[in-house]
Amino acid sequence: MSTSAREAILAAARRTAQAHGYGGLNFRDLAAEVGIKAASIHYHFPSKADLGAAVARRYWEDTAAALEAMLAETPDPLRCLHRYPDVFRKALENGNRMCLCSFMAAEHDDLPDAVKREVQAFADVNVAWLSKVLAAAAPSSSGESERRARAIFAAIGGAQLLARSRSDLSLYDTLIDSYRAAGLLPT
């Protein structure tokens, strides 16, 4: 199996998990989408847990890279904080999907430990990035920045969930605007 087949499997698994969560990952369906035999997926991912962990790991790694790229191209921390909700908005724009790790976090009790660790890493990466950017925007104690970062991360995840449940992207935008008006997100 080639690297491109592995990448195609991960891409298909990402789309599926963003729409149906970890529970929606099915080797047979993924194989049909990619155009390979289900047994071929086992070459790269011996189990569903291996696939789920790999997809979640890739997701948080891609997100971490995107956040760092945003900071590199927009060194103004306030501008970065203003753009942060767009990272989550993109999932909704793509077929009313959810952030993969937010969806999987809701399935916490049913996740294998390896998948749980990767899902938690996603939250940790986001909170650490937000905390760093918040501290750069308005120097404060690290504890204060981290608490606000957690609140922002949770609020944006909640906005995404509410907007998805109504298939209403404008609701997401309205909620983000309300977070700005309330002072949770800088304007």
N, C-alpha and C positions, 0 to 999 in steps of 0.2 A: 504494500500500500504506500502510496506517495504522501508526501507532506501536504500536497494540495487536497487529497482525499480527507486527511485529518482536519484540515482547515475548513473544508466544506461541511464536515460532520459538526464541527464546533459552531459554525455559522448557523446551520439548521437547528442545532440544539439551543442556541441562544434565542433564535426567533420563537421556537416552541416554548421555552421556559418563560420568556417574557409574556407570552399569551396564556400559558396554562400551568406555569410553575414547574417545580421538580416532578410533581405527580404526573404531569403531562408528557414527560420524556419517555418515549417508547422507541426501542431500537428498530422495530419493524417499520414504523411510520417514518422515522428519520432516514432509514435506508431507502425507502421509496422516494422520499424528497430529494435525497442526494443522488439516487440512481445507482445504488450498489446493493449487495445482499446484506441482510441483517447480520449475518455471521461476520461480515467484513468489518463491522463497527467494533466487534470484540478484539480485533487485531490491535487497535489503538486504545480502546477503553474496555478492559475485561469485564467491568460491571457497570451498572447504572450509577452507582456511587462514584466510580472513577470518572465517568462522563460528567456527572453533576458537579463534582469538585473541579474538574478541568474547565468547565464552562464558567463557573462562578469565579475561579481564579483569573481566567482570561478577562472576564468582565471587569473585575476590580483593577486589574493591571491596565487595561485600556482606559478606564476612567481616571486612574491616577496619572497616566501619561497625558490625557486630555486636560486635566486640571493644571498640571505643571506647564503644559504648552500654553494654556490660557494665561497663566501668570507670566510666562516669558514674553508673550506677545502683547500683553496688557499689564505692564508693571504697576499700574495704579490699583492698589488693593480695593478701593471702593468700586471701581469699574468691574473688577473680577467678581466681587460679591454681587454686583447687579446682574452679571451674566450667569452666575452659578445656577439659578433655576432653569436656564435653558438646557442644561445637561439632562435634566429629568423630563423637560417638555418634549425633547426629541423622541423619547419612547412613545409618548402619547400621539405624536404626529405620525408615527410609524404603525398604523393599524390599531390605534388605541391600546398599545401595549404598555406594560409596567416596567419599571426598573427591575431587572432580573433578580437582583439580590433583595430588593424589597419584597417581591413576590415570594421568593424562597424563604425569607425571614418569617413570613406569615405561616409557612409550613414547618416551622422550627421543630415541633415535636416529631414530625415524620421524616426528618432529614438524617442521613448518616452523619457521623461525627466529622468526617473529612469535609463534607459539604457545609456543615455548620461553621467550621473554622474559616472557610473561604467567604461565606456570607458575612461573618463577623468582621473579616478583614476589610470587606467593602465599606462597612460602616466606619471602621477605624480610620481608613484612608480618607474618607470624606470629612470626618470630624477633625482629624489632624490638619488637613488642608484648610478647612474653614477656620479653625482656631489660629493657625499661622497667619492667614490673611486678615482675620479680624484684629489680631494683635498688631499687625503692620498698619492697619487702617486707623486704629485708635488704641494706642498702647494702654494695656490694662494688665491685671494679674493673669497669669496663665490659667488659673482655675476659673476666672470669670470668662475668659475667651473660650475655654473648653465647654463650659455650661451653655453659653450662647450658641456655640457651634452645634452642640447636640440638639438644642431647641430648633435651630434652623433646619438641620438635617431631618428631624422628625416632622416638622411642619411641612416641609416640601414633599416628603414622602406621603404625608396625609393628604396634601392637596392633589397629588397625583392619583392617589387611590380614589378620592371623591370624584375627581373629574373622569376617571376611567369608568367608575360605576354608573355614570350618566352619559358616557360617550360624548363629553362636552369639553373640548379644549378651551373654550372661552371661560369656563368655570375655573380651570387651573390658573389662567391669567388673572382672573378677578381675585382669587385667593392670594396669589403672589402679591398683587397690588395691595391687598388688605394687610399683608404682613409688612409691607413697606410703610404703609400709613400708620400702623401700630408701632413701628420702630424695631420690629424683630429683624428685618432686613434693612440695611442701609439704603437710602435713596440715591 
